[in-house]
Amino acid sequence: MKLCITFLVLATVMAVTGCGKGQSSESEQPPATAIVDLSTAGSVSGTVKLEGAPPVPKKIIVTAGPECAKLNPDLTYPEVVLGDDGALANVVVYVKSGLGRYRFETPSTLAKLDQKGCMYEPHVMAVMTHQSLEVTNTDPIVHNVHPASHINHPWNKSQPVGGAPIEASFDHPELAVPVLCNVHPWMRAYLFVFADPYFYVTSRAGTFELKNLPPGAYTVEAWQEKYGTLDQTVTIGPKESRSILFTFKSTESHGD
């Protein structure tokens, strides 16, 4: 009988311990301690392009805040921004998977988001976790800054004319956070928050470079607001530089 009771108690303890392990979260894991060895690090660079006709720019009909029509009479939504030869701007290229548990320092560089001409500038931006973000309003009208995040704590702050910059940071990685303005509903930016420095937002040149990557096999992803995501797998050896091309395809057909 004692043997049965002892076995039952032991089984119960093992079951509870097993459940506890199954419910452990990422925050309960030991912190990353590895540091990238820059003497063996390589890089991945390349270009992002659009194949096919771009969409016709969306003209914004100003239904709220007629003062915006005076500030920016040619308001169009920057969903697809092209450079020469189909080069695609506002694409976020980043390492999606393959990194080990490395530790990275928080950048001292101040990230900046402005409200100018009743639009957010830049339209797409990326920061690291805990990096300082400063939001300013250079317009002569009131705006409302609203990052509609789901993982990080969302917030909603009014920014008057000549008001002090809004300072913020984000504790957790989160992709494509819409930054809205509740006063002017067409105003929208996208904010990406990464736990590592391996990301890049393309300009009209369409080029990108992910520097100081440790040797390994990676999935690199490119995100574009209208066309979604593209993935590529790339392997780099010690001190190796690899080049890749992302090509988004348009299904637009423009009549004469």
N, C-alpha and C positions, 0 to 999 in steps of 0.2 A: 504493500500500500504506500509506504514511504517513497519507494522508488518511483511509483506512478505520480505522486505529488511533486517530487523533485523534477521529473521529466516535464510535467505540465508547466511548472514555474519557469524552467529553462526555455521551453518552447515559446512561452508568452513573452519573455524578455527578448528573445531573438526576433520575434515578430514585430515588437514595438521598435527595436533598433533598426530593423529592415525598413519599416515604414518611414522612420525618420530620415534615413538616407535617401529614400525615394522622393521625399518632399524637399530636399535641400535645394536652395536657389543658388544662382550665380554669385550673389552677394556673400554667400557663406563659404565660397571657395577661397583658398589662400590667395593673397594678392600676387600679381605677376611680379617677378623679380629679375627676369632675364633682361639683359641690355644688348641691343643690336651691336655687333662687332663691325664697325665702319670699315675696318681694313679688308673685310671680305664681302661687303655689301655691294649689290648691283643696282640696276634700275630697269624700269619698264616705261617706255615712251611711245608716242604715236600720234595719230590724227583721228578725228571724228568727222565724218562727212554725211551729207544727205544725198541720196540717189533719187532723182526724180524731181518733179515740180514742187516747190514749196507752196503751202497754203496761202491764200490771199489774206493779208493782214486784217485782223478783226478791228473794225472801227468801233470805238467805245461811244455809246450814246449816253451822254451825261444827264442822268435823271435826278441826281442828288448833288447839290453843291454847284450851282451855275458858275461860281467863281473859278472852278477848275477849267471850264471851257475857255475862260479868258487867259488863264495861266498857260494852258497847253491846248490850243485849238485843234491840234492834229493828234488827239489821243488815240493810240492804237495799242492793242494788247500784245506784248512781245513773246508770244508762244513759241515761235520759230524765228531765230535770228541767224542769218547766214553771212559768211564772209565770201572771199573769192573761191571759185571752183568747188562750190558746195560745202565749204568748211562750216561746221556747225558750232555755234556759240551756246553758252548756258547749259552745257552738258557736264554732269558730275561723273568723273571717272574715279573709281576707288577699288581697293582690294576688298572683295566680298568674303573670301575665305582663304585659308592656308597659313595665316599667321599663327605663330606660337603665342605663349603667354608672356609677351614682352612688356616691359615698363617704359612708358614715354613721359617726358616732361611736358607740363602744360605750357603752351606757347605764351611768351610775354607780349607778343604782337596783339594790338587791340583791333578786333574786327569791327567794321563800321557798316551800318545800314542807314540810309538817308531817305527822306520823303521829299521829293522834288518834282514839281510839275504834276502833282497829284498821282505820282507813281513811286514805287519803291525802287531804289537804286542801291545795290545791284538787284536784278530780278531773281537771281539764283546765287546763293552763297553757302559756304561750308565753314564750320569751326570744329575745334576739338572740345571734348568735355572739359568743363571748368574754365575754358578760355573766355576772357572778357569780351562782351559785345556792347557796343554803344549805338543807340538809335537816336538819330537827330531829325529835326523837322526844319528844313530851310524854306518851306512854303509860308506865305503870309496868311495862312488859314489853319484852323484846328484840324488835327488828325487823331486817329485812334489806333494804337498798335496792339495787335491781338495775335500772338503766336498760338495757333490752335493745336497744341501738342497733345498726344495721348499717353506718352511714356513719361516725359518730363512734366513738371507742374505747369499747366497753362496759365497765362495771365493776360490782362486786358487793361491798358493804361491810356488815358487821354494825354495828348501832347499839344499844349497850346502854342500860339505864336510866340517865338522867342523863349520857349520853355527850355529848361535844362535837359541835357541828354538823358535818355533812359539807359541805365546800366543793367545788364543781365548776364547770366551764364547758365549753362545747362549741365546737369549732373550725369545724364545717361545718354548713350548713343541713340539716335532717332533719325530716320530718313524722311526727307521731303515733308517737313513740317510747314503747312501753309501759314504765312504771316499775313493777316487780314487787316483791313481798316473798316470798322463798323459804320463810319460816317460816309465813306466812299466805297461802295461794294465792289467796284472793279479793281481796286488796288489789291494786289496779291504778289507776294514774293515766296520763294521756297528756301527753307533753311535746313541744312544737313548737319547733324552732330555726330562726330566720329570719336572713337576711343583711341585712334592711332593717327599718325600724320600722313598716311598713304592715300591721299585724295587730291583731286585737282578739278577746278571749274574752268572749262574752256572759254577762251575769248573768241572773237571773230576769226582768228587764225585757225581755230579748231584743233590746236595741238595740246598735248598734255605730257607730263613727266612725273613719274612716281620714283623719287630718289631714295637711296639708302635702304633698299630692301634686302633683308638677309636672304641667302641662297635658299631656294625651295620652290615648290609648285603652288601656284596661286590661281584662283578664279578672280579675274578682273571684270568689273561690271561698269557699264556706261548707262546713265539714266538721262532721259530727255523728257520734258514735260508732256509733249504730245504723243511721242512714239514709244514711250515705255523704256524697257531695258534690253540691253544686249550683253551677253557674257562671253568671255574667252578664257581659256586655260593657257597659262604660260609658265614655263619652268626656267629659272635662272640659276646659273652656277656662281661660284665665288667671283666677284668683280665683273660679272657679265652684264651687258646691256642688251635688252631685247626691244624690238619695235613691233607694234601691232596696229591694226587699222580696224576701227569700228565704222560700219556703214549702215545707217538707218535708211529705210526705203519708204518713200512717199507714195501714197495711192491717189494723190490729187490728179485731176484732169481738168485743165483750164481750157475753156473754149475761146475761140477767137472773138 
